[in-house]
Amino acid sequence: MDHGGSLGRARALFPNALQPFVDLSTGINPHSYPLFELPATSLWRLPEAARARELTEIAAGTYGAPSPANVVAAPGTQILLPRVASLVRPGKALVLGPTYAEHARAAAIAGHQVTEVSDFAALADADLAIIVNPNNPDGRVIERDRLLALAAGLRARGGLLVVDEAFMDVGPREHSLAGDVDQGGLVVLRSFGKFFGLAGLRLGFALSDAATVGWLETQFGPWAVAGPALDYGIRALADIGWQDAMRASLAEGAARLDALFGRFGVPVAGGTTLFRYFSLPDAASLFSALGKRGVLLRHFCDQPHVLRAGLPGCKEEWRRLESALAGWATRREDRQKGSKQ
């Protein structure tokens, strides 16, 4: 499965590119939560159950879940996907797409017959309906009222709605379903690593009714979340001041990225403040031209006209992106002039 963030794949594609790569192929915040010195016990000792409970208490408050009993922590949301898909017996799984491909794969692992649909209304016929909100890669947002109506219809006949809110930290939080999970028939996934820029910690959460959370906890057993992830999760999720300041900073960065791409004739078609979405006929050309200069965007094999770009993390990365775009734009103009002669 092709995902962003693989420098090994980037080196294979562009062996002569300037390195290190400016990796804009993920939606991970380049400005991570400040690193701090961990207590040695985080590595020496097995994680304490009390520490895990503290994490779910803080996560419940930060995400807006009804209570800590509605939150289960896991070593990343990726490991949750097939387990969540197994909450309903194998049937018809419909994924609102195009979107993150791992949801379809996880549902298939759980035994479902999986179809990607583009019509929201079609999800009403699913046994398992999956929506990414805000969506990856285009940033589409489905309103909370529509989601709740869908969840109610599925719940009435034993179905399940899964809403992946991996990017809701920078999305319109009034459309989050975190506060509604006690109604049943609903699972909300929240990612820690993307917004906090600490993807390597592998920490994520599932929010649902207490019975569902209890079942998911049994799938992991004790010590599911590593000690360092507990320490970072507890501190970062409680740091509301950092979160608010970071949202403002990311919004400024996204606006700057829009202006930069727009200057070279690449209009932004969507996204979130952690990534921008582009749809253009010569997307493959832009991906290749920037890759050869060591600037890695996210290209989609099944959507050849689509690109996604994360935010540069420092002045040098901004400079290299601008230089690469300028070189691509110049060659495009030369080709256009040549075709007219």
C-alpha positions as CSV (number, residue, x, y, z in Angstrom):
1,M,0.0,0.0,0.0
2,D,1.4,3.4,-1.0
3,H,1.4,6.0,1.7
4,G,3.2,9.3,2.2
5,G,6.2,9.7,4.5
6,S,8.4,6.9,3.0
7,L,11.8,8.3,2.4
8,G,13.0,4.9,1.3
9,R,10.4,5.0,-1.6
10,A,11.4,8.6,-2.3
11,R,15.1,7.7,-2.7
12,A,14.1,4.9,-5.1
13,L,11.9,7.2,-7.2
14,F,14.4,10.1,-7.2
15,P,17.9,8.6,-6.6
16,N,19.7,11.8,-7.7
17,A,17.6,14.2,-5.8
18,L,19.1,16.8,-3.4
19,Q,19.0,15.4,0.1
20,P,17.8,15.5,2.8
21,F,14.3,15.5,1.2
22,V,11.8,18.2,2.1
23,D,9.1,15.7,3.0
24,L,5.7,17.4,2.4
25,S,4.0,14.0,1.6
26,T,2.3,13.6,5.0
27,G,-0.3,15.6,7.0
28,I,1.9,15.5,10.1
29,N,2.6,18.8,11.8
30,P,6.2,19.8,11.1
31,H,6.2,21.8,14.4
32,S,5.9,19.1,17.0
33,Y,5.0,19.4,20.6
34,P,8.1,20.5,22.5
35,L,10.3,17.5,23.4
36,F,11.1,17.0,27.1
37,E,13.2,14.7,29.1
38,L,11.4,11.6,30.0
39,P,11.7,9.9,33.4
40,A,13.8,6.8,33.2
41,T,10.9,4.8,34.6
42,S,9.0,5.4,31.3
43,L,11.5,2.9,29.8
44,W,12.5,0.8,32.8
45,R,9.0,-0.2,34.1
46,L,5.8,-1.5,32.6
47,P,3.2,1.3,32.1
48,E,1.1,1.8,35.2
49,A,-2.7,1.3,34.9
50,A,-3.2,4.5,36.8
51,R,-1.2,6.4,34.2
52,A,-3.3,4.9,31.4
53,R,-6.4,6.0,33.2
54,E,-5.0,9.5,33.5
55,L,-4.4,9.6,29.8
56,T,-8.0,8.7,29.0
57,E,-9.3,11.2,31.5
58,I,-7.4,14.0,29.8
59,A,-8.2,12.8,26.3
60,A,-11.9,12.7,27.2
61,G,-11.8,16.3,28.3
62,T,-9.7,17.5,25.3
63,Y,-11.7,15.7,22.7
64,G,-15.1,16.3,24.3
65,A,-16.1,12.7,25.0
66,P,-18.9,12.3,27.6
67,S,-16.5,10.6,30.1
68,P,-13.2,8.6,30.3
69,A,-15.3,5.4,30.1
70,N,-16.0,6.4,26.5
71,V,-12.3,6.5,25.5
72,V,-9.8,3.7,24.8
73,A,-6.2,4.5,24.1
74,A,-4.2,2.4,21.6
75,P,-0.7,2.4,20.0
76,G,-1.9,4.4,17.1
77,T,-5.3,4.5,15.3
78,Q,-4.0,2.1,12.6
79,I,-4.1,-0.8,15.0
80,L,-7.7,0.1,15.9
81,L,-9.1,-0.1,12.4
82,P,-9.7,-3.8,11.9
83,R,-10.8,-4.2,15.5
84,V,-13.4,-1.5,15.1
85,A,-14.5,-3.0,11.8
86,S,-15.0,-6.3,13.7
87,L,-17.6,-4.7,16.0
88,V,-20.3,-5.7,13.5
89,R,-20.6,-9.1,11.9
90,P,-19.2,-9.3,8.3
91,G,-21.5,-7.6,5.9
92,K,-21.6,-4.7,3.5
93,A,-19.0,-2.0,4.4
94,L,-19.2,1.3,2.5
95,V,-16.5,3.9,2.6
96,L,-17.1,7.5,1.6
97,G,-14.3,8.2,-0.8
98,P,-12.0,8.9,-2.2
99,T,-10.2,8.8,1.1
100,Y,-7.6,7.1,3.3
101,A,-7.2,3.6,1.8
102,E,-6.4,1.8,5.0
103,H,-10.1,1.9,6.1
104,A,-11.2,-0.3,3.2
105,R,-8.3,-2.7,3.8
106,A,-9.1,-3.0,7.5
107,A,-12.8,-3.7,6.8
108,A,-11.8,-6.4,4.3
109,I,-9.6,-8.0,7.0
110,A,-12.6,-8.0,9.3
111,G,-14.5,-10.0,6.6
112,H,-16.7,-7.3,5.1
113,Q,-17.5,-6.8,1.4
114,V,-16.1,-3.4,0.9
115,T,-17.1,-0.7,-1.6
116,E,-16.0,2.9,-1.9
117,V,-18.9,5.2,-2.7
118,S,-19.0,8.9,-3.5
119,D,-22.6,9.5,-2.5
120,F,-23.2,10.2,1.2
121,A,-26.8,9.0,0.9
122,A,-25.6,5.5,-0.2
123,L,-24.1,4.9,3.2
124,A,-27.5,4.4,4.7
125,D,-27.5,0.9,3.2
126,A,-24.3,-0.2,4.9
127,D,-23.8,-2.5,7.8
128,L,-20.5,-0.7,8.4
129,A,-20.2,2.9,7.1
130,I,-16.9,4.7,7.3
131,I,-16.3,8.4,6.9
132,V,-13.1,10.5,7.3
133,N,-14.0,13.9,8.6
134,P,-12.3,16.2,7.7
135,N,-11.5,14.0,4.7
136,N,-8.1,13.1,3.6
137,P,-6.9,14.2,1.0
138,D,-9.4,16.9,0.0
139,G,-10.5,18.3,3.4
140,R,-14.2,17.7,2.8
141,V,-16.3,18.1,5.9
142,I,-19.7,16.4,6.6
143,E,-21.9,18.4,9.0
144,R,-22.6,16.9,12.4
145,D,-26.4,16.8,11.9
146,R,-26.1,14.7,8.8
147,L,-23.7,12.3,10.5
148,L,-26.0,11.9,13.5
149,A,-29.0,11.1,11.3
150,L,-26.9,8.5,9.5
151,A,-25.7,7.0,12.8
152,A,-29.3,6.8,14.0
153,G,-30.5,5.0,10.9
154,L,-27.6,2.5,11.0
155,R,-28.0,1.9,14.8
156,A,-31.7,1.1,14.4
157,R,-30.8,-2.0,12.3
158,G,-27.6,-3.0,14.1
159,G,-25.2,-1.2,11.9
160,L,-22.2,0.9,12.8
161,L,-20.9,4.3,11.8
162,V,-17.1,4.9,12.1
163,V,-16.0,8.5,11.8
164,D,-12.2,9.0,11.5
165,E,-11.5,12.5,13.0
166,A,-7.7,12.3,12.5
167,F,-7.6,15.9,11.4
168,M,-10.4,17.3,13.5
169,D,-7.8,19.0,15.8
170,V,-7.5,21.6,12.9
171,G,-11.0,21.1,11.6
172,P,-14.4,22.7,12.5
173,R,-14.8,21.1,15.9
174,E,-18.5,21.9,16.0
175,H,-18.9,19.0,13.6
176,S,-17.1,16.5,15.7
177,L,-19.1,13.6,17.0
178,A,-16.9,13.0,20.0
179,G,-19.6,14.2,22.4
180,D,-22.3,11.9,20.9
181,V,-20.6,8.5,21.1
182,D,-22.7,7.4,24.1
183,Q,-25.7,7.0,21.8
184,G,-24.3,3.7,20.5
185,G,-23.7,2.5,17.0
186,L,-20.9,5.0,16.6
187,V,-17.1,5.0,16.9
188,V,-15.0,8.1,16.6
189,L,-11.3,7.8,15.9
190,R,-8.8,10.4,17.0
191,S,-5.1,10.5,16.1
192,F,-2.5,12.0,18.4
193,G,0.6,12.0,16.2
194,K,-0.7,14.2,13.3
195,F,-1.6,17.5,15.1
196,F,1.1,17.1,17.8
197,G,3.7,16.2,15.2
198,L,4.8,13.0,17.1
199,A,3.7,10.3,14.8
200,G,6.5,8.0,15.9
201,L,5.0,7.7,19.4
202,R,2.1,5.6,17.9
203,L,-0.8,6.9,20.0
204,G,-4.4,7.1,19.1
205,F,-7.9,6.8,20.5
206,A,-11.3,5.3,19.9
207,L,-14.3,7.0,21.4
208,S,-17.6,5.1,21.7
209,D,-20.2,3.9,24.2
210,A,-18.8,2.3,27.4
211,A,-19.6,-1.3,26.4
212,T,-17.8,-0.9,23.1
213,V,-14.8,0.7,24.7
214,G,-14.7,-2.1,27.2
215,W,-14.7,-4.7,24.4
216,L,-11.9,-2.9,22.5
217,E,-9.8,-2.7,25.7
218,T,-10.0,-6.5,26.0
219,Q,-8.5,-6.8,22.5
220,F,-5.3,-5.1,23.7
221,G,-4.8,-6.4,27.2
222,P,-2.5,-4.6,29.6
223,W,0.3,-2.2,28.7
224,A,-1.1,-1.4,25.3
225,V,0.3,2.1,25.3
226,A,4.1,2.5,25.9
227,G,5.4,4.6,28.8
228,P,6.8,7.4,26.6
229,A,3.5,7.7,24.7
230,L,1.6,8.0,28.0
231,D,3.9,10.8,29.2
232,Y,3.7,12.8,26.0
233,G,0.0,12.2,25.6
234,I,-0.8,13.3,29.1
235,R,1.2,16.5,28.9
236,A,0.4,17.5,25.3
237,L,-3.4,16.8,25.5
238,A,-3.6,18.9,28.7
239,D,-1.7,21.8,27.1
240,I,-4.6,23.8,25.7
241,G,-2.5,26.9,25.4
242,W,-0.1,25.2,23.0
243,Q,-2.9,23.7,21.0
244,D,-4.6,27.1,20.5
245,A,-1.4,28.8,19.5
246,M,-0.5,26.0,17.1
247,R,-3.9,26.1,15.4
248,A,-3.3,29.8,14.7
249,S,0.2,29.1,13.5
250,L,-0.9,26.3,11.1
251,A,-3.6,28.6,9.7
252,E,-0.9,31.2,8.8
253,G,1.3,28.5,7.3
254,A,-1.5,27.1,5.2
255,A,-2.4,30.6,3.8
256,R,1.3,31.1,3.0
257,L,1.4,27.8,1.2
258,D,-1.7,28.6,-0.8
259,A,-0.2,31.9,-1.9
260,L,3.1,30.3,-2.9
261,F,1.5,27.6,-5.1
262,G,-0.9,30.1,-6.5
263,R,1.9,32.3,-7.6
264,F,3.1,29.5,-9.9
265,G,-0.3,28.8,-11.3
266,V,-1.3,25.9,-9.0
267,P,-4.6,26.8,-7.3
268,V,-5.6,25.1,-4.0
269,A,-8.7,23.0,-4.2
270,G,-9.2,22.1,-0.6
271,G,-7.4,20.6,2.4
272,T,-6.9,21.4,6.1
273,T,-4.3,23.6,7.7
274,L,-2.1,20.5,8.0
275,F,-2.2,19.7,4.3
276,R,-3.3,21.4,1.1
277,Y,-5.1,19.6,-1.8
278,F,-4.5,20.3,-5.5
279,S,-6.3,19.0,-8.6
280,L,-4.6,19.8,-11.9
281,P,-4.0,18.0,-15.2
282,D,-0.2,18.0,-15.0
283,A,-0.1,16.8,-11.4
284,A,2.3,14.0,-12.3
285,S,4.7,16.5,-13.9
286,L,4.7,18.7,-10.8
287,F,5.2,15.7,-8.5
288,S,8.2,14.5,-10.6
289,A,9.8,17.9,-11.1
290,L,9.7,18.7,-7.4
291,G,10.8,15.2,-6.4
292,K,13.9,15.5,-8.6
293,R,14.8,18.6,-6.6
294,G,14.3,16.8,-3.3
295,V,10.8,18.1,-2.5
296,L,8.4,15.3,-1.9
297,L,4.6,15.8,-2.4
298,R,1.9,13.1,-2.1
299,H,0.8,11.7,-5.4
300,F,-2.1,9.2,-5.7
301,C,-1.8,6.4,-8.2
302,D,-5.6,6.0,-8.4
303,Q,-6.1,9.8,-8.8
304,P,-3.3,10.9,-11.2
305,H,-4.6,14.5,-11.2
306,V,-4.4,14.9,-7.4
307,L,-1.6,16.1,-5.2
308,R,-1.4,16.8,-1.5
309,A,1.2,19.0,0.2
310,G,2.0,19.3,3.9
311,L,3.6,22.4,5.4
312,P,7.3,23.1,5.2
313,G,8.9,23.1,8.7
314,C,11.6,25.8,8.4
315,K,12.9,28.7,6.3
316,E,15.2,26.4,4.3
317,E,12.4,24.1,3.4
318,W,10.2,27.0,2.3
319,R,13.1,28.3,0.1
320,R,13.7,24.9,-1.5
321,L,10.0,24.5,-2.2
322,E,9.8,28.0,-3.8
323,S,12.9,27.3,-5.9
324,A,11.5,23.9,-7.1
325,L,8.2,25.4,-8.0
326,A,9.9,28.2,-9.9
327,G,11.9,25.7,-11.9
328,W,8.8,23.7,-12.8
329,A,6.9,26.7,-13.8
330,T,9.7,27.9,-16.1
331,R,9.9,24.6,-17.9
332,R,6.1,24.5,-18.2
333,E,6.2,28.0,-19.9
334,D,9.0,26.9,-22.2
335,R,6.9,23.8,-23.2
336,Q,3.9,25.9,-23.8
337,K,5.8,28.3,-26.0
338,G,7.4,25.5,-27.9
339,S,4.0,23.9,-28.7
340,K,2.7,27.2,-30.1
341,Q,5.6,27.6,-32.5
